[in-house]
Amino acid sequence: MTTLLILNDPPYGTERSYNALRLALALAKVEGTEVGVFLMGDAIGCAKRDQKTPEGYYNLERMLKGLAAKSIPIGACGTCMDARGLAEAELTDGVRRSSMAELASWTLESERVLVF
């Protein structure tokens, strides 16, 4: 993996997760670049299925689906999911329950790690 993005902030209320996913989508368009996304802490909410946002407002679920469509691996911290009562069935398509062990592996494989 060339670049790993780790998101910690909630999906809405700040724009950090939004900007991280914008960057991930831009990087995914660069030939030869491999991108991974790991959601932890309050960023778990970014992967909640069936988000309904006002017309014209960004939607992080759609952004994650766009990354998944490009075969970008997207992990969601299982411990963080449990702490927030988010079941695996509630994750949007393309996001899967993951672990700190997998995050450690992705980190060691990556040339760059960006934390939002």
C-alpha positions as CSV (number, residue, x, y, z in Angstrom):
1,M,0.0,0.0,0.0
2,T,1.4,3.4,-1.0
3,T,-0.8,5.6,1.2
4,L,-2.8,4.8,4.3
5,L,-5.4,7.3,5.6
6,I,-6.5,6.9,9.2
7,L,-9.7,8.8,10.1
8,N,-10.7,9.6,13.7
9,D,-13.2,12.4,13.4
10,P,-17.0,12.1,13.2
11,P,-18.7,12.1,9.8
12,Y,-20.4,15.4,10.3
13,G,-19.7,18.4,12.4
14,T,-16.2,18.9,11.3
15,E,-14.8,18.5,7.7
16,R,-11.8,16.4,8.6
17,S,-13.2,13.0,7.6
18,Y,-14.8,14.6,4.5
19,N,-11.4,16.1,3.5
20,A,-9.6,12.8,4.1
21,L,-12.1,11.0,1.8
22,R,-11.7,13.7,-0.8
23,L,-7.9,13.1,-0.7
24,A,-8.4,9.3,-0.8
25,L,-10.6,9.7,-3.9
26,A,-8.0,12.0,-5.6
27,L,-5.1,9.7,-4.8
28,A,-7.1,6.7,-6.1
29,K,-7.1,8.4,-9.5
30,V,-3.3,8.6,-9.6
31,E,-1.8,5.7,-11.6
32,G,0.4,3.4,-9.5
33,T,-1.0,4.6,-6.2
34,E,-2.4,2.2,-3.8
35,V,-4.7,3.7,-1.1
36,G,-6.2,2.2,2.0
37,V,-8.6,3.8,4.5
38,F,-9.0,2.8,8.1
39,L,-11.9,4.2,10.2
40,M,-11.6,4.4,14.0
41,G,-13.0,6.4,16.9
42,D,-15.9,8.5,15.9
43,A,-15.0,8.1,12.2
44,I,-16.8,4.7,12.4
45,G,-20.0,6.8,11.8
46,C,-18.7,7.6,8.3
47,A,-19.5,4.0,7.3
48,K,-23.1,3.9,8.7
49,R,-25.4,2.5,6.0
50,D,-28.4,4.5,4.7
51,Q,-27.2,8.1,5.5
52,K,-29.6,10.8,4.5
53,T,-28.1,14.2,4.1
54,P,-29.7,17.4,2.8
55,E,-29.8,18.0,-0.9
56,G,-26.4,19.4,-2.1
57,Y,-24.6,18.4,1.2
58,Y,-21.8,15.9,1.0
59,N,-22.5,12.3,2.0
60,L,-19.7,10.2,3.4
61,E,-21.4,6.9,2.8
62,R,-21.5,7.7,-0.9
63,M,-17.8,8.7,-0.8
64,L,-16.9,5.4,0.8
65,K,-18.9,3.5,-1.8
66,G,-16.9,5.4,-4.5
67,L,-13.7,4.2,-2.9
68,A,-14.9,0.7,-2.6
69,A,-15.9,0.7,-6.3
70,K,-12.2,1.3,-7.0
71,S,-11.3,-1.7,-4.9
72,I,-9.8,0.5,-2.1
73,P,-9.6,-1.5,1.1
74,I,-11.7,0.1,3.9
75,G,-11.4,-1.2,7.4
76,A,-13.5,-0.2,10.4
77,C,-12.1,-0.7,13.9
78,G,-14.1,-3.5,15.5
79,T,-13.4,-2.2,19.1
80,C,-14.6,1.2,18.1
81,M,-17.7,-0.3,16.5
82,D,-18.5,-2.2,19.6
83,A,-18.0,0.9,21.8
84,R,-20.5,2.8,19.7
85,G,-23.0,0.0,19.3
86,L,-22.5,-0.3,15.5
87,A,-23.1,-3.8,14.2
88,E,-21.3,-5.1,11.1
89,A,-24.6,-5.4,9.3
90,E,-25.0,-1.6,9.7
91,L,-21.8,-0.9,7.7
92,T,-22.2,0.4,4.2
93,D,-21.1,-1.9,1.3
94,G,-17.4,-2.1,0.8
95,V,-16.5,-1.4,4.4
96,R,-15.6,-4.3,6.7
97,R,-15.0,-4.8,10.3
98,S,-11.2,-4.8,11.0
99,S,-8.8,-4.8,13.9
100,M,-5.8,-3.1,15.4
101,A,-3.7,-6.0,14.2
102,E,-4.7,-5.3,10.6
103,L,-4.1,-1.6,11.0
104,A,-0.6,-2.3,12.3
105,S,0.0,-4.5,9.3
106,W,-1.3,-1.9,6.9
107,T,0.8,0.8,8.6
108,L,4.0,-1.3,8.2
109,E,3.3,-1.9,4.6
110,S,2.6,1.7,3.7
111,E,5.0,4.3,2.4
112,R,2.9,7.1,3.8
113,V,0.4,7.2,6.7
114,L,-1.8,10.2,7.0
115,V,-4.0,10.7,10.1
116,F,-7.1,12.9,10.1
